[in-house]
């Protein structure tokens, strides 16, 4: 059998080989061109971007917190300032073993369990590259102890920061308010740029209302750091802009006098300048030390404040609701004059009780033997209940509601700090909506003496009596009267508050009611006569007593037999001097008993101190 021979085509093989080489060279050329194009892009077009990324491994951008604006009273007394404080802070990504580091720190610097729990919570909300505070308000001893051992704790540092401090403590706690740590809900609505690195936010009072101008604007610095995170040099810096300083219309001396005058009683005192609406004093007792809220307080301590039967966290001046009692009578007298149902020469007989026509129930006067024949001036000065029972029935609840609403009863006074309540001015519609019941005639009777459903805050009473002082000019009260921008030498006054006019038919009605209120203080039988001793000027005032519980028709109220918490509230409203009023006051003393003996002397002390100054 013949053998097979393979015949090779060397020319064809050589040609195929050359083609493959050409294809490989073309592909290589394209790859080289692609690499060159990428190099050109990275080195030329994207140079700045990747330079920044590379610097990011050794450059850190840190926020610079602005100095929070200071708060002063009208005389330049400091009410809120910033003091230095040291805090222990951790950057998680720079810590090798977080748990062992925390355990070692615990041995070095004793940390409360609550502080550790707070740290764990904050750790979940922040990035691993951000500083998370572990302990605040470190003592000098703790700072020194850590400094000696700092080499053992990479990623942990002691930072010096400014924290808020309130030198007057409880004296201005409710009105100035306080700052506290920013919570998660607040974080969602805040500007993430301007609040980067910020830990505190105004929570109540002036601190909350004026947060935008007190906070300032955050700055930043670009720093070069080493592998341990220590700053080598500052590359770029944009300084923060401090917040504005605020000046309040409040007077520290009046505040202190009001607190002292209340003594052991709980209550509220508000004083205004009736010509401007500036709040001169606004006290709620008991108070609290706002400093404990700045760095945080334990759950146990907060529970003690929250659950205290005296309710120190409750702002009675702004939110406390009290029946106005007989302090309502001057306004009822004005309503009667307006509607022609009361005249200065019209007399009503007071036997010590009042009965609605066709009813047997007797509504008692506070003076059980009665006042006898009383006109409008005597009814206000001696606070005759029967006179105002009769006037209220003649007016009817619809006219009472309409008229008192013009002065501001049942409405917020629109003060420039948050939290105020509107009080309650009852009407037929209100009762039908809330209680699903009709309005009863007896409810009109007791409304005439400021009892029943009607309620007002001490701030409302002060604002409303200021309307009497200015004969119908009503201004919204305010506590901030000026501010000062960072670096400015002069202060900027806040805009003048708009005024409303409460018009009446005849101007003489103002004078007639004012004369009756002057008689209440300076008359022989006026309910506030005991404060008129040694007065060199005239005060127009009205006392009030507000029941805490109802007394049955044939029962007697004997104060000595009633528990303290169930005794009547004592009230007093006034303005002075009558010739040219510069101060209007409202005093509410919880369970104080009698407005003339307890609340009126407090009002007199405030007026004396303010006029003497």
TAURZI-V43128 format. One record per residue. N is the residue number from 1. PSI is psi in whole degrees, -180 to 180 (NA if undefined). Layout:
N|PSI ; N|PSI
//
This chain:
1|136 ; 2|150 ; 3|150 ; 4|138 ; 5|132 ; 6|122 ; 7|115 ; 8|141 ; 9|89 ; 10|-33 ; 11|-44 ; 12|-42 ; 13|-41 ; 14|-38 ; 15|-43 ; 16|-41 ; 17|-42 ; 18|-39 ; 19|-41 ; 20|-38 ; 21|-42 ; 22|-45 ; 23|-44 ; 24|-41 ; 25|-41 ; 26|-45 ; 27|-42 ; 28|-41 ; 29|-44 ; 30|-40 ; 31|-43 ; 32|-43 ; 33|-40 ; 34|-43 ; 35|-42 ; 36|-41 ; 37|-42 ; 38|-40 ; 39|-42 ; 40|-43 ; 41|-47 ; 42|-39 ; 43|-26 ; 44|-62 ; 45|-40 ; 46|17 ; 47|-48 ; 48|-42 ; 49|-49 ; 50|-24 ; 51|-42 ; 52|-39 ; 53|-40 ; 54|-37 ; 55|-27 ; 56|-22 ; 57|-18 ; 58|0 ; 59|133 ; 60|141 ; 61|121 ; 62|135 ; 63|146 ; 64|112 ; 65|138 ; 66|155 ; 67|127 ; 68|141 ; 69|148 ; 70|161 ; 71|129 ; 72|160 ; 73|-175 ; 74|-21 ; 75|9 ; 76|11 ; 77|131 ; 78|127 ; 79|-28 ; 80|126 ; 81|179 ; 82|127 ; 83|150 ; 84|145 ; 85|148 ; 86|138 ; 87|149 ; 88|122 ; 89|149 ; 90|135 ; 91|103 ; 92|-40 ; 93|-16 ; 94|1 ; 95|128 ; 96|-70 ; 97|107 ; 98|-44 ; 99|-44 ; 100|-33 ; 101|-44 ; 102|-39 ; 103|-41 ; 104|-39 ; 105|-36 ; 106|-35 ; 107|-32 ; 108|-47 ; 109|108 ; 110|127 ; 111|136 ; 112|150 ; 113|-37 ; 114|-35 ; 115|-40 ; 116|-41 ; 117|-42 ; 118|-41 ; 119|-44 ; 120|-40 ; 121|-44 ; 122|-31 ; 123|-36 ; 124|-25 ; 125|-16 ; 126|160 ; 127|157 ; 128|-17 ; 129|-6 ; 130|152 ; 131|133 ; 132|122 ; 133|134 ; 134|-42 ; 135|136 ; 136|159 ; 137|49 ; 138|145 ; 139|163 ; 140|-34 ; 141|-43 ; 142|-39 ; 143|-44 ; 144|-40 ; 145|-40 ; 146|-39 ; 147|-39 ; 148|-33 ; 149|15 ; 150|-34 ; 151|-21 ; 152|-11 ; 153|75 ; 154|139 ; 155|-3 ; 156|137 ; 157|159 ; 158|125 ; 159|138 ; 160|125 ; 161|162 ; 162|134 ; 163|158 ; 164|142 ; 165|138 ; 166|97 ; 167|-25 ; 168|-7 ; 169|-124 ; 170|-13 ; 171|-35 ; 172|20 ; 173|-44 ; 174|-40 ; 175|-44 ; 176|-36 ; 177|-157 ; 178|164 ; 179|155 ; 180|173 ; 181|142 ; 182|126 ; 183|178 ; 184|-40 ; 185|-41 ; 186|-35 ; 187|-32 ; 188|-30 ; 189|-8 ; 190|155 ; 191|114 ; 192|-25 ; 193|-52 ; 194|-21 ; 195|15 ; 196|124 ; 197|-14 ; 198|143 ; 199|-16 ; 200|153 ; 201|145 ; 202|127 ; 203|-36 ; 204|168 ; 205|-148 ; 206|-37 ; 207|-36 ; 208|-46 ; 209|-35 ; 210|28 ; 211|-42 ; 212|-38 ; 213|-20 ; 214|-34 ; 215|-43 ; 216|-168 ; 217|134 ; 218|146 ; 219|-170 ; 220|161 ; 221|140 ; 222|117 ; 223|150 ; 224|131 ; 225|158 ; 226|-174 ; 227|-27 ; 228|-1 ; 229|4 ; 230|144 ; 231|128 ; 232|-46 ; 233|157 ; 234|121 ; 235|-36 ; 236|146 ; 237|131 ; 238|110 ; 239|150 ; 240|161 ; 241|117 ; 242|159 ; 243|165 ; 244|144 ; 245|146 ; 246|144 ; 247|123 ; 248|155 ; 249|-8 ; 250|149 ; 251|119 ; 252|-35 ; 253|-44 ; 254|-39 ; 255|-47 ; 256|-40 ; 257|-43 ; 258|-44 ; 259|-44 ; 260|-40 ; 261|-33 ; 262|-25 ; 263|-126 ; 264|-4 ; 265|148 ; 266|152 ; 267|-162 ; 268|148 ; 269|131 ; 270|133 ; 271|136 ; 272|157 ; 273|110 ; 274|-20 ; 275|-25 ; 276|-22 ; 277|0 ; 278|133 ; 279|122 ; 280|-33 ; 281|142 ; 282|102 ; 283|138 ; 284|123 ; 285|138 ; 286|162 ; 287|-160 ; 288|164 ; 289|111 ; 290|-17 ; 291|-27 ; 292|-19 ; 293|-14 ; 294|-52 ; 295|-2 ; 296|141 ; 297|159 ; 298|160 ; 299|-38 ; 300|-43 ; 301|-41 ; 302|-41 ; 303|-37 ; 304|-40 ; 305|-45 ; 306|-39 ; 307|3 ; 308|135 ; 309|-21 ; 310|-10 ; 311|62 ; 312|-24 ; 313|-12 ; 314|124 ; 315|97 ; 316|-33 ; 317|-36 ; 318|-31 ; 319|-14 ; 320|130 ; 321|123 ; 322|145 ; 323|132 ; 324|-16 ; 325|-144 ; 326|-8 ; 327|-12 ; 328|-19 ; 329|-38 ; 330|-34 ; 331|-34 ; 332|-39 ; 333|-42 ; 334|-42 ; 335|-43 ; 336|-42 ; 337|-42 ; 338|-42 ; 339|5 ; 340|18 ; 341|-6 ; 342|142 ; 343|157 ; 344|-22 ; 345|5 ; 346|132 ; 347|138 ; 348|141 ; 349|131 ; 350|106 ; 351|0 ; 352|-1 ; 353|166 ; 354|140 ; 355|137 ; 356|144 ; 357|129 ; 358|5 ; 359|151 ; 360|-17 ; 361|136 ; 362|130 ; 363|116 ; 364|147 ; 365|154 ; 366|-30 ; 367|105 ; 368|-29 ; 369|-6 ; 370|167 ; 371|-5 ; 372|-144 ; 373|126 ; 374|138 ; 375|-175 ; 376|-45 ; 377|-44 ; 378|-37 ; 379|-39 ; 380|-47 ; 381|-42 ; 382|0 ; 383|52 ; 384|116 ; 385|-40 ; 386|-40 ; 387|-44 ; 388|-22 ; 389|-50 ; 390|-42 ; 391|-40 ; 392|-42 ; 393|-40 ; 394|-39 ; 395|-44 ; 396|152 ; 397|-30 ; 398|-44 ; 399|-36 ; 400|-45 ; 401|-46 ; 402|-42 ; 403|-47 ; 404|-30 ; 405|-29 ; 406|-29 ; 407|-19 ; 408|3 ; 409|138 ; 410|10 ; 411|150 ; 412|145 ; 413|-4 ; 414|43 ; 415|161 ; 416|17 ; 417|152 ; 418|162 ; 419|-8 ; 420|152 ; 421|158 ; 422|-8 ; 423|-165 ; 424|121 ; 425|103 ; 426|154 ; 427|173 ; 428|-48 ; 429|-42 ; 430|-46 ; 431|-37 ; 432|-39 ; 433|-41 ; 434|-43 ; 435|-5 ; 436|40 ; 437|155 ; 438|167 ; 439|134 ; 440|147 ; 441|-38 ; 442|-28 ; 443|-30 ; 444|-40 ; 445|-53 ; 446|-23 ; 447|-32 ; 448|-21 ; 449|21 ; 450|26 ; 451|-179 ; 452|-135 ; 453|-26 ; 454|137 ; 455|150 ; 456|156 ; 457|156 ; 458|-37 ; 459|-41 ; 460|-45 ; 461|-41 ; 462|-42 ; 463|-39 ; 464|-38 ; 465|-26 ; 466|-29 ; 467|-39 ; 468|-43 ; 469|-37 ; 470|11 ; 471|53 ; 472|-6 ; 473|119 ; 474|125 ; 475|144 ; 476|132 ; 477|157 ; 478|151 ; 479|-18 ; 480|123 ; 481|-13 ; 482|162 ; 483|163 ; 484|124 ; 485|157 ; 486|129 ; 487|-8 ; 488|147 ; 489|-33 ; 490|152 ; 491|157 ; 492|121 ; 493|143 ; 494|154 ; 495|145 ; 496|135 ; 497|138 ; 498|146 ; 499|145 ; 500|157 ; 501|123 ; 502|101 ; 503|147 ; 504|167 ; 505|-43 ; 506|132 ; 507|-26 ; 508|-19 ; 509|-37 ; 510|-47 ; 511|-35 ; 512|-42 ; 513|-39 ; 514|-43 ; 515|-38 ; 516|-37 ; 517|-33 ; 518|-39 ; 519|-31 ; 520|-29 ; 521|-43 ; 522|-11 ; 523|159 ; 524|-32 ; 525|14 ; 526|145 ; 527|-17 ; 528|22 ; 529|-27 ; 530|-17 ; 531|1 ; 532|-7 ; 533|131 ; 534|24 ; 535|133 ; 536|3 ; 537|170 ; 538|141 ; 539|134 ; 540|119 ; 541|170 ; 542|127 ; 543|164 ; 544|151 ; 545|124 ; 546|125 ; 547|140 ; 548|-30 ; 549|160 ; 550|141 ; 551|130 ; 552|163 ; 553|-44 ; 554|9 ; 555|155 ; 556|142 ; 557|111 ; 558|108 ; 559|-42 ; 560|-23 ; 561|-3 ; 562|134 ; 563|149 ; 564|-44 ; 565|-12 ; 566|2 ; 567|158 ; 568|150 ; 569|145 ; 570|133 ; 571|156 ; 572|133 ; 573|146 ; 574|165 ; 575|157 ; 576|160 ; 577|154 ; 578|-36 ; 579|-33 ; 580|83 ; 581|131 ; 582|-5 ; 583|136 ; 584|135 ; 585|153 ; 586|130 ; 587|130 ; 588|119 ; 589|111 ; 590|128 ; 591|30 ; 592|-19 ; 593|-83 ; 594|130 ; 595|-39 ; 596|-35 ; 597|-22 ; 598|-52 ; 599|-41 ; 600|-44 ; 601|-31 ; 602|-45 ; 603|-41 ; 604|-43 ; 605|-42 ; 606|-45 ; 607|-44 ; 608|-48 ; 609|-42 ; 610|-43 ; 611|-32 ; 612|-29 ; 613|NA
//
